[in-house]
Amino acid sequence: MANIWLKGNFSDNPLPYLLYKMWSSKRTGQLKIKKQKVSKQLFFLEGAIIFSASPFDIKRFFSFLEKEKLVQPSSLEKCEKFSKLNKISLLKSATELSLISSLELWNLLETFLINDVLPLFDWPKAEYLFEPSPENKKSEILISLSPVKIIHKGIIQMKTQDIINSFIPSPEEYIHTYPNRSFLVTDLKPNELYLLNTIGNKIKINELYQLCHMGKGEINRIIYLFICLRIAGPPQKNLNHITQELSRIELYNILESFNKKCIYIFKYISKEIGPVALSLLEKCVKDIKTNLPPQLQNIHLTQEGKVNLISTPSINSGLPGEVKSEEFLNALNEILVSELLAVKKTLGDEHESKVAKDLKNIGKWNSKKNKS
């Protein structure tokens, strides 16, 4: 199974890349991040990073306010007593007691929550897994933040230059500006806009170092920002914007291989939990439908565990509803990742590892750069 961005390691897909993918594909769910014994979770609603009241660490927020000398050390205790007496939240207690205005409180919440994410930008390695989930009730969301804003701030404050340098093209390679860059240009800082203008349509990295009135480290930092935000970077053939066509024979072989994997997963779970395996996987597929291309929204499972993907009649292409090939292959991978996640949740980590290992030898497909 391909090492797609829904599951992997920061060493391959760094945090700003993942945040951009969540934002651009309007994902809803939870990104779980683990580095040794440290775990973090980021929640998304249609691409935006959200923070809800229920899992929010309010006491740590009050510690932040105290450290910034914005409230008195006794404020938390007062709020806790008032909260308990009136059966309201600590945040509401803070405004009811006039310790802080609601506008100032929410501005500080945004600062606190962004600061909590920023250290992750300097993690060179960390395992991650994205789990799609139902939408949160909007009334439960404290604050919603743009990943683009966090990416911008996160890269500017990064301390680990080695991470940045590892994603920069070699000196003799070209860096190109991308056609879709204009939607973010107005948000660039003056030095970033200057570098973008210096790049022009394309320029060799070593020529950019010579021409630009900035140090090499700062140039690399801004290039890294441009790459993560799809403003500029290596030739677009290295990105997912360029897709290839699949013949009907290739499509048939890929679908056959894909369904061999699906059948194996279904039989494996059935052996452990019985007939409910089908309904478990049906729910799994239903939960990710909103993340799939529109042409694949009507997919369903057969009694053998196969995924019926052909939902829209094909006209000239071999793909359902003229869906682009790379988008189609990514959709297949996403379905497999979601079914693997069902194995993990139902049977545990050891079973998931065994199934993932077995899948590598079941139903292989190879379409140039896309490998099972």
C-alpha angles and dihedrals in degrees: 000000000000120000094243124175097261091077130020145076135305088239088072101027113023121210097261090053090052093047090052091050091050090050098043094046093041095232125190117201144058130307109207116201125188130184112177103301096344118097131187133181129203120191124209135196115190090332098313121112109242135192119202129200096239102066094028115124098227095174092057088050091054089049087055091051091049092048090052088048091238095127134023120262089246093056096092092052091050091049093048092053093045091045093051094045095049098031094235134126124275091244092054090046090056092058095038089056090047091237089137138356118255092241093052090044093055092045089054090046089057092049092047094048095046090049088053091059099042098078089061090069089070095053105109092189132025133139116241137187128185116213118192112223140173118278119274118241104264090225089064095054113101097187140354121209133193111242088213090062092048092047090053095048094040096055093045091056098041114132100189104083091177091068090052094046093050091066097047118104116246118271094260094050125095126243115210132197114234127232093238094055097101096079091068102032093091089060094055123111118241094259091049093049089049091054091047090053090048090053090054111174092331141338138174114259094236091051089051090053090053098044101041121087092222137088119265093247093055092045090053091048092055093043088053088052090050092049093050093047093043092240096122138345143113118346110299092244085082091058133073092253091086114068134183130225121248123212119227090253091052090047092050092050092048093049091047091051092044093052092048086061092046092049091050091052091047093050092046094053092041090056090055103039106015130223095350087074091087095053089046092055092041089058089046092055092043091054094057099042092099089059093055128086114277090249090063099048093107097057117137141176124254124218090264093055095258118144112232103213104166100096102143124048112251118233110188103339126072090232126091111266092349092290112173114260099238091045088051094049091048089052091055090050091049091054090051092048090051092050090048088052088054089055090051094049094044103037106016141248097300093056091046091052092050093048092046090051093048093049090063089068097040124083100348119197130187124191104166104277095005110085132170 
